[in-house]
């Protein structure tokens, strides 16, 4: 029987779990004075415009907007209807969101990436997000404790850097090598060849969706994203905005683990499992500490020393990869990671050949209530019973 425990997830830094839904400037009304964003219900919006005989005017506005006119819907309403009342904006909206002053550098927020939410707009964290981190942490733990495996694949990856085809082949072989490593670990413990051992191991962990502990309508804000580059003092503002669960929000969930399966790889309790997740996270935090030395960066990184794990969007490549546990030498790590990133089409414009002390060389930051944060830091509190 699985061991099931309740837990509280506390957000230490802003968390954005992308829903895949983006809204553009014609999907929302931004009230810059009150820092409110109204996500339009287009049916009600058109009905309202029809009721005040402004639908044809709005059609002309949309046509001009597609030709490059920068006027926002709020500005158009001020010009043609008058300053809209809150009650009107609420009546034509699906959701009302809030943004911080630092987001509003102009009258628009461009496209806004929305987080996972229930039909009523209540944010939540899918259990699969946390389970993915748990599985990655377990595999990293197994890698870290097998020095022969680490040395073998360090040498193979470094050797393959001379040829892109060799590197591509090495990456595919590494995936299979991880499967072999996990199965050998299980066999060492059980004395048996368990062909479906990996499937059983990963199915031994189940996480419920993680829901707000209370109905807090202010649990999310729209926050900006900006980049800090390692080995420079450069801060790069980006026209990227995400809906994020704000710091100090508490959510509730359930964790179920089959300890019989986990004991096959040396994990005897849920407490052991949490320690392994923290170890995986703090390995990345230590790596960031070595690379990012500016005052803002050091403050943000120090805050992550208390987190259990990192979740969601804008965390970056290093928290997801299973390459990091292989390396003790940062020079080899950077050379391998930047070479792999250069192979990926989505990273072609990121100039990873310039990465020197860490790859990727970018720390993704945001700002909430005047304070800078790295995205995604959460603390997991298991219920004692």
N, C-alpha and C positions, 0 to 999 in steps of 0.2 A: 504494500500500500504506500502511496506517496505521502510524504510529510508536507503539510500545507500550513503556511504561516501568513498572517496579515502583515502588511508593511505600510509605512507612510513614506512617500517620496517628497522631499523638500527641495524646491528649486533654489539653488544658491546663486546662480546667474541666469539670465534670460534663456529660455528654452523654446526653440522653434521646431516643431515636428511638421514638416511640409505635407499639405494635403494634396498637392498637385494642382490646386486651384489658384489661379492668379486673377486679380481684377485690375482692369486698366482704367484710364482716366474717364472713360464713358460709362464705367460700372459703379462709380461712387461719387459722392459729393463731399468735398473737404471744406469744413468750416474752420478756417485758419485761426479765427479769433478765439474760439473755444477749444480748438485742437480736437475736434470730433470728425470722424469719418463715417459716413452713412453709406452702407452697401445697398445699392438700389434693388428693389423688387421691380423689374422693368414693366411688368403688367400693371401694377398699381401706379407706377410713375407715368406711364403713357395715359392711363385713365385720368389721372389728376390733370395732366396737361390738356387733355381733350375737354375736361370739364371747365377749364378756364380759357378755352379757345386759344391755346398756345402750342398745340401739337405741330402745326405746320411751321411755326417759327423755330421750334426745336429741330425739326427735320432739316431746315436750312442751316442751323448751327452745326449739326452733325456733319453735314456735307462740307461745310467750310473747315471744320476741324480735321477731316480726313485730307484736306488740301494743305494743311500745315498751320492753320490758325491755332494759337496757343491758349485762347480763352478757356477757362474751366467752366464746368456746369454752374458752380456757385456764382462765378462772375457773370455768367449769362443770365442767371436768375435775378441777380441784383439789377442788371441793366434792363431786363424786359418785364419782370414781375415785381421786383422790389426785394428787399432783404427777407429771405425765407424765415418763417417761424419754426422753432424746434418741433412743434406739434406736426407741422406739415412734413418736415424732413423725416420724422419718425414714421408717419403714416405711409410713406412711399418706400420705406427701407425694409430689408430683411434683417439687418444687424446694424447696431451702432457701436463703433470702435473708437478708441482713443489713441492719440499719438503724442510723443514728447516734443517739446519745442525744438530740439536739435534736429528733428526729422524735417521740419518745415523750412527748407532753404528757399523755397519758391511756393507758388500757389498750388502746385501739384505734387503728388508723391510718386508719379510714374506708375508702373505696375506694382501691385502689392501682392506678396506671396502669403496666402492665408495658411493658418495652421490647422491641424486636425480638430474637428469639432462635431458635436452632435447636431441634429437638425435644428435645435433651438439656439445654436451658436455657442453652447457651452464647450470649452476646450477640454481635450483629454489626451493622454499619451497611450498609443496602442501598445499592448503587451509585447507585440513582436519587436518593437524598438528596443525594449530592455532585454528581451530574450536574445536578440542578436548580439548585444554587448556581452552578455553572460557567456555565450558560446565562444565568441572571439577571445574572451579572457581565459577560458578553460584551455583552448588550443594554445594560446600564447604561454600559459603556465606549463603545459606539457613540453613545448619547444624549449623554454628557458631551462628546464631541468634535464635536458638531454644534450650534453656537450658534444658528443660525437655527431649528432644530427646537425647541430648548429655549425660546427666546423665544416662538415661536408658541404652544406648548402651555402655558407659564406664563400668558400673557395670556388664553388661552381658558378655562383652569380658574379663574383668579381672577374673570373676568367672569361665569362660570356660577354663582358662589357665591350670587348673588341669588335663584336659583330652583332648587328641588330637581329638577324635571323637566329643566331645562337641564343641571344637573350630572350627572344620570344619563346623559343623551345624550352629554355630553362624555366621560364615562368610556368608554363604548362606542366612541366615535370615536377615543379615544386608543389603544385596542388596535389598531384598524386602522391608525392612524398609525404605530405601531411597526413593523408589518409593512412598510408602504411605506418607512419609513426604512431598514430592513435591506436590502430589495431594491435601493433606490437606492445604498446603499453597495457592494453586490456589483456592480451595473451600472457604477459609477464605476471599479471595479478591473478588471473583465473586458471592459467595453464591450458587454456583451450583456444582453438581458432574459432572466433565468433565472426562469421562473415557479415552479419548485419549489426556488428558491434557499434559502428558509428551512428547508425540510425537509432539504435536503442539508447545510446548515450544522449543524443540530442533530444530524443523524445522523452527523456527522463526529466526534462525541465519544461515547466509550463508557467506562463505569466498571464494573468488577467489584464484586460484593459485597465488603465490607471485613471481614476476619475477624481474630480475635485471633491474635497472633503466637505465643502459647503457651496451654496449657489452664489458665487462671487462674480457679479457682472463685470467687475474691474480686473479680472484675473489675467487679461491679455492687453497688451499695448502694441501699436505699430512702432517698430524701432528701426533706425538706420543701420547700415553695415558699412564699415570702413576697414582698410587694411593697414597693418603695420609691417614694414619690411625689415627682416633681420639684417644686422650689421649696418643699418642706416638710421637716420632720424626721420625718415620719410613716413608720413601718414597720408594715405590715399583715400579720399572720400569717394564713395560709389553711389550711383543712383539706384540703390537696391534697398528695398524696404520689406521687412518681414513682420508678420503678426507673431508675437512671442508671449509665452507664459512668463509673467514677471517674477523677479526674485521674491523669496519668502512665501511663495504659494505652496500649500500642502495638498497632496493628492493621495488617494488610498488605492491599494491593490492587493492581490493575493499571489503568492509564489508557491508553486507546488514542485517538489523535487523527489525523485525516486532515488533514495540514498543507496539502495542496493546496487544500482547501476553506477552511480558516481563513486562508490567505494572502489570500483574496479580501476579507477585512475587516481586513487589516493585522496578523495574528498569525502570526509566522514560526517560532515554536518553542514547545515545552512550557514553557520558562522564561518566555517572554512571557505565556503563558496564566496561569501561577501568579501573576505580578505583577499581572495584571488582576483576578484573584480577590481578592488582598490589597488592591488599591486600592478595590474595591467594599466590602470589609469595613471598612477603616479610615475610609472616608467616614462610616459609621454610628458608629464609635467616636468620631470627632471630634465628631459631632453630640451624642452622649451626654455627652461631656466638657463641652460648653457648657451642658447643661441640669442635670446632676446634680453637686452640689457637696459633699455630705456626705462625711465621712471614709470610711465603709464603701463608698459608691458610687465614690469616686475610686480606692480601692484595687482594687475589682473591675474598673473600666474600664481602669486602667493595665495589668492583667494581660492584657487583650485586645490590647494593642499588638503582641504577638509572634505572634498567631494568623494563620493563612491565611484561615480562614473560620469561620462559625457554622453549626452543624447542629442539626436536631431541634426538639423541642418547647420551649415557654416562652421563645422568643427574641423573639417579638413581631412586630407588623405591619411595622415599619420595615426589618427585614432581608429581608423578602420583597417589598416593594413596589418598583415601578419608577418611582415618583414622585420619590423623593429626588434622583436625578441632575438633575432639572429645575431645582432651586432653589438660588440663592445667598442669597436673602433668607429668613431663618428665619421672619419674620412671615407672609409669603405661604405658606410651606410649612405652617406650623401651621394657618392658616385653611383651606387646601385639604384637608389630611389629616383634620382633625377633622370637617369637613363631610361628607367621604366616609364616615368611620366612623359618623357619626350616621345615615346612610342604611341601614346594615347592621343587620338585625334582631338578630343575635347580640350587638351592642354597645349595644343600647338602654338597658341599665341601667348603663352605664359613665360616664355624665355627661360626654361629651367636650366639651360646651360650656364646661367648666371648664378645658380645656387652654389654656395660655398660652404657655409657652416651648418646649414640645415636645408633639407629639401622636403616639401615645398618651403620656400623662404618667407611665406606670408602667414601672419597671425591675424585671424579675422575677429574684429572687435565690434562692439556696439556701445551705445550710451543710453542710460536710463536714469532719470532724475539727477543729471549732472555727473554721474559716475560711469567710468569705463568698465566694460566687462568683456570676457571671452564667453562665447555662447555655450550653452548646454550643460553646465555643471549642476549635478543633483546629488543629494545625500539620501541614502536608503536607511530607514530606521525599521528594523524588524521588531514586531510585537514580541514581548518576552514569553508569552504563553504559547 
